[in-house]
């Protein structure tokens, strides 16, 4: 598998975030996943090469997810969640598939998800424990499958026109359910 490659393109204005100060972000991705990254700053083209030290060929796909996440507006530390746990998922919702290419509709839907001064996005993140990025024509989510599911449903509700209050109630309810599930995992089971 050595030498296997993946190619993708990220927005040019996200190249700096991918490379990082003095190449620090790129270096973390390369070191943790045993891949090489070649980044073309003029076009945003990225080539990911699997190195001989890679023990698992699936790291090429994970590297592609991390690069894509940074390209879709995530801060590198949020994208690095994908490096730290195989259970973490990354999902991109393309708003153009929902409303077409109308700039005014895209702006309206992004505004509903972001909320006034970022309030709605912040509440979705706090209550679902997922990370959300609204960038360009996409809304992206990073989190465990249950976190992703809750955040995705909240975003879908907003896109379909649900009132923000309805979405907040949904999120609070799901938050309670998550806490209850976690408590049940830690409760000892006694047999009499």
Buried (B, 14 or more C-beta within 10 A) or exposed (E): EEEBEBEBEBEBEBBEBBBBEEEEBBEBBBEBBBBBBEBEEEEBBBBBBBBEEBEEEEBBEBBBBBBBBBBBBBEBEBBBBBBEEEEBBBBBBEBEEBBEEEEEBBEEBBEBBBBEEEEBBEBBBEBBBBBBBBBBBBBBBBBBEBBBBBBBBBBBBBBEEBEBEEBBEBBEEBBEEBEEEEEEEEEEEEEE
